[in-house]
Amino acid sequence: MIGIIMFFVALVMLLFGFPVAFTFGGVALIFGVFAEGWDMFAFMPFRIQSYMENTVMMAVPLFIFMGIVLQKTRLAEQLLEAMGKLFGSVRGGLAISTILVGSLLAASTGVVGASVVAMGLISLPVMMKYQYSKSLACGTICASGTLGQIIPPSIILIILGDVLGIPVGDLFQAALGPGVVLIGCYILYIVVITWLNPELAPAIPYDESLGTRSQQIRDALKAIVPPLALVLIVLGSIFSGIATPTESSALGGVGAVVLALIYRQFSWKMLFDSSLETVKVTAMVFAILMGATAFSMAFSYTGGDYIVEEVLLNLPGEKWGFIILAMIAILVLGFFIDFVEIAFIIVPILAPVAEALGINMVWFAILIAMNLQTSFLTPPFGFSLFYLKGVAPRSVKTFDIYRGVVPFILIQIAVLVSILVMPGWYGMD
């Protein structure tokens, strides 16, 4: 039972706010030495070396760099401005524009925090100016900002591909369908809710100073085509087999710099700052990975994995009992801990059981990814909620944000259930 105790000790320490990487590493060291002695960690350097030589994980810093560079090109501002002109005269048009821009930012940057902050600074004041409901505006921004978790190229899909031993290209292809369905459900919700209650998101009166309709369409295309072309090149090279995800991530990084030149936002300072931020984020991810590696090794050596596997294999309902329990556990843990910790600690425990039960691992990975996306919205520790609160005006209360995300959480859960019960509809049977 040492491994089980170790797991709950680590969970409690995370809830008290201890740094993730040091929590996993420290707990593993204490319990590992107590159970097996110092010899347990003799092979730790070789484990670290194997991760450092993993070409799949090289895609993580490159996609992060691509996202940060695009964030600094004022891409979000130009997209929101063009989309706002195009859809503003429609009831709920600004909210629909925010979701469409969020989906494009997700596909081109994949950085949740950057997307939420950018749209919080640009879109939220405009929606409030035109008397949009604070809750609807906040919920729309938070939900659209988290689309980077499921829409390729997604960092979490790369991590899951490595943890579960699945080709990342297969995960990217499988995630496209659920991502498009989720976007469609968000837009459908806004259309329905604003039709039932027009006061939530009134239409903006037509302004001749914004140009003719054809001019607005041309402006929108100018803002959309460059980042969309980059996305199509990056994903197209993967899906066609021309490039591996790692190679396409390098192509994406170069493409992001080219877009910065096109948008006239390139400077050596911008390039240096983007590189520095990339190093910081990548160091955080790999520090957690090292701590998680030590934790999973100690957990296995103390027999925790055998206990968990035995319990999960003997659940009522076998395959379906395991999947439902796994999804509920990940959903609940997402209320309290980050998706990276769940991916590196919980998923490796569940993976052997899923394989033993003959579960389609691509389908299982997409279920986990969709579930982990929900963790960005769930109070009290949903990161998107904190990102938006940090840039929102004082008139926007925390309760407005919490209330606004509830319908979108329910939509995400509904799409998750649809993937669960209708995998064939998404091509994952």
N, C-alpha and C positions, 0 to 999 in steps of 0.2 A: 504493500500500500504506500510505500515511500514515494513512488512516482505520482500517485494521485494527490497525496498531500502537497508535494512540490508544485503541482499544477495550481491548486487552490491558493497556496501561499503567493505564487507569482501573480495570480489574478487579483488578490486583495491588495498587493503592493501597487499594482497598476491603478487600481481604484483610488488609492491614496495619492496618486500623482507622481510616483517615482519614475525616473527616465526609463523608457522601454528597454533599450539595448542593455543597460546596466542591470535592470531588474532581471531579465532572462539570464544574462551571463552570471550575475551574482548568485541567484537562486540555484542555478545549475552547478556552480562551483561548490557551494556549501553542501547541498544534498548529495552531489556526486562524490565528493571527498568522504562524506560521512558513510555512504553506502559501499563504495568500491575502492576508495583511496585515490592517490594522485595519478596512478597508472591509467585511470579511465581517460585522462585528457592527453595521453601520449600521442594519439593520432589526430588531435585537434588541428595542428598546423597543416596536415595533409588535407583535411576537410576544407580549411580556409583557402588553401592553394587551388583546390578543385573548383571552388566558386569563382576565384579570381581569374581562372582560365576558361570559364564558361562563356562561350561566344554568344549564347542567347541573352545572358544578362548584360552584355555590352550594349544591347539595344536600349536599356533603361536610361543611362545618362544621355544618349544621343536623342531620344525622343523628348526627354526633359529639356535639353538644350533647344530643340526645335520649338517647343511650346513657349519657353521663356523669351526667345528672340521674337516670335510672333506676337507675344503679349506686348513687347516694347515697340512694335510698329504702329500702334494705335489701331490695330485691326478691329478690335471690338467696337471702338468708337465710330469708325467709318461704317461698319456693318449695321450697327444700331441706328445710326442717323439715316442711312439709305432705306432700311426696312421700315423705320418709323414713318417716313414720308409715303412709302408704298401702301402700308396697311393702316395708317393712323385713322383714316376716315371710316374704317370698319369698327363696329362695336367690339371692344376687347382687342383691337388691332395692335396696340402697343405690347400687350401681353403675348399675343401670337408672334409678333416680331422678336420679342425677347427669347422665346422658345426656339425659333428658327435660327437666330444668331447663336444661341447657346449650343445647338446641335452642330453648327458649322465650326464653332470654336472648339467643341469637344473633339471633332474629327481632325482639326488642324493643330490644336495645342495639347489637349488631353490633361491640362493642369487645372484641377477643380478650383483651387483657391484663387488662381488668377482670373478665371472666368467669372466667379461669383463677385469678386471685388470689382472687376471692370464693369460688369453690368449693374452692380449696386451703385457705383459712382455715376454712371451715365444714364441708365434706364430708370432707376427708382425716382430721382427728382422729377423727371419728365412725367412719369405716371402719376405721381402725387400732384403735380401742377394741374393735370387734367382730371382731378378728382377721382382717381382710381381708388378702390378699396385698399387700405394699407396691407391687409392680410393677403388679398389676392396678388398684389404686386410683389410682396416679400416671398410668398410661396412660389410664384412663377420664377423669380430670379434664382432662388435656392435650388429648385428642381431642375431648371435648365442648366445651371452651372455644374450639376453633378452628372450630366450625361456623358462626360469624359470617362466615367468608370466603365461604361458598357460599349460605347461607340469606339471602334478601332481608329487609330492605334492607341490602345489603352494600356497604361502601365500595369494595372492589376492583371490584365490578361497575359501579359508577358511573365509576370511573377507566377501566376497559376500554371502557365504552360511549363515553366521550369520545375515547379514543385510537383506537378502531377505527371511530368514526363510526356506532355502532349505537344505536337508541333504548334508553334505560335500562329502560323498562317492558318491552320485549321480553326483555331479559336477565333481569329479575326473574322473569318468567313461566317462562322456560326453565330457570331454576335451581331452581325449586320441586321438580320431579321428582327430579333427582339428589340434592338435599338430603334429601328424605324417604327415598329409597333408602339413603343413607349412614347415616342415623339407624337405620333398620331393620336394617342390617347390623351396626352397633355392638351393638344390643340382642341380635340373634341370636347374635353371638359370645359375649357374656357369658352368655347362657342356656346355650349349648352347653358352654363351657369350665367353668362352675360345675356343670353336670350331670355332666361327665366327672370333675371333681375338686372335690368339695364343700368341701374344706378351703380353697380359694382365697377363697371368699366365703360363709361360713356364714349361715344365716337367723337373724334376731334373734328371740328368744323373745317371745311376745305379752305386752304390758304393759297391764294394765287401766287404769292411771293415764293412759294416752294417749287414753282415751275409747273409745266403741263404734265399730264399723266405719262406721256411718252418720255419726257425728260426724266421723270422720277424712275421709270423702269430702266432707262439707260444708266442713271446713277447707281441704282441697285445692282445692275449687272457688273458695272465697273468695280464695285466693292466686293462682289461675291466671286467673280470668275477667278482672280489670282489665287486666293486661298483654296478654292474648290479644285483648281487645277493641281495644286500641290498635293492635296489629299488624294485625288485620283491617281496621280503619278506614284505616290508612296504605296497606297493600297493596291493599285493595279499591278505594280511590279511584284508584289508578294503573291497575289492571287493568280497571276499568270505564270508564276514560277521563274520569272526572270531574275529575281533577287530574293535573298533570304530576309527575314525581318530585321536582322542586324544590318545587312547591307542597305535595306530600304530606309532604316533609321538614319544612317549616314547621309543618304540622298535627301531625306527630309531636313536634316540640319543645314545642308548646303542650300536647299530650296528656300528655307526660312531666311537665310542671309540674303538671297537674291530678292525675296519679297521685301525685305527691309530696304534694299537699294531702290526697288520699284516705288515703294511708298515714301522714299526720300527720308528715311528714319535711320539710315545706317551711320554709325560713327564708331571709331575704335573704342571709345568709352562704353558705348552700348554693347559692343562685342565682349569687352572685358567684364562688364557687370553681368552679362548673361552667362559667361563662362564661370564666374565666381558663384553665382546663384546655383548653377548646375552642379558644381562641386559640392556645395552645401547640402542640397537635396539628395544627391547621390550618396554622399557620406552618411546621411541619416538612414537611408534605405539599407545600405550595406552594413552599417553598425548594428541595425536591428537584425539583419540576416545573420551576422556572426553570433550575436547573443542567442538568437533562435536556434542556430546550429548546435551550440553548446547545450541549450535546454533540451532539444529533441534527443541528443545523444545521451544525456543523463537520464531522461525520461525512459528511453529504451533500455538502457543498462539496468535500471532499477525495476524493470518489468511492468511499467505502467502501460506500455502499448499492448501487451498481451491481455491485461485486465480489460482495457477499453474495447479491444477487438472482440474478446469473448462476450462481453455484455452486448455490444452492438450487433453481433452476428446472431444472437438469440432473442432479439426483439420480436414482439408480436408483429405479424405482417411481413417479416423478413425484409425484402428489398424496399417496399413502400414504407414500412415502419422505420427503417433506417433513414431513408431520404427525408421523411417528414420530421423526424427528431433532429436530423442534422440541420435542416433549414430553420427550424424553430430555435435551435441552439445558436446558430450564426446570427439570426435576427436579434435575439436577446443580447448576445455579446456585443453586437454592433451598437447598442445603446451606450456602452461603457468604454469600449476599447477600439482602436483604429483598425482600418482594413488591413494594414501591413502586418500587424501582429497576428490577426486572425489567419491571414494567408500563410504565414511562416510557422505558426504554432498549431492551430486547430486543423487546418487542411491536411498536413502530413499525417495526423492521427486518423483522420477519416478516410484517406485515400486507400490504404490497404484493404479496409473493409469494403469499400465500394468496388474495388477490383475483385475481391473474393465473391461478391454477390453478382458479378457479371454485369455491372452497370456501365452504360456508355459513358466514358470518361469525359468526352467533349461536352455532352449534355450536362453532366454533373458539374463541370467547370463553369458553364454558362449560368446554371442555377446559382452557384456560389457567387459569381460576379454580379448578377442582378441583385442578389441578397445583400452583398457588400455595398452596393450603391445606396441602398436604403439607409445604411449606417451613417451616411453623411447628413441625412435629414432628421434622424430620430433624436429627440431631446433625451437626456440633458446635455450630451456631449457631441452632438452632430456638428462636424467641423464647418459645414456650409452655413449653419446658423450663426456661428461665431464670426465667420468671415463677413457676413452681411451686417451683423450688428456693429462690427468695427467701423464700417463706412456709412452706415445709415444715419439720417438726421435724428436729432434728439426726440423729435415728435413720434418716431417709430419705436414702440416699446418691444421688449423681448416677447411679451405675450402675443403681439401682432405677428411676429415671425413664427412662433410656435403654432399658432392657430392657422396661419397660412399654409404651412407645409403638410398639415394633416391630410387634406384631400390627395395631395401628390404622393404621400406615403402609401395611402390606400390604393392608388392607381398602380404604383410599383409592385405592391403585393399581388394585385389582381393579375398583372402581366406575368409575375413570377409563377403564380398558380397556373396560368394558361400554358407556360412553358413546361410545367410539371405534368399536366394532364394531357397536353396535346403536342408532344415533342415532334411528331411527324409533320405537323403543320409548319414547323420551323425548320424542317429538314434534318432533324436530329434523332430520328427513331432508330 
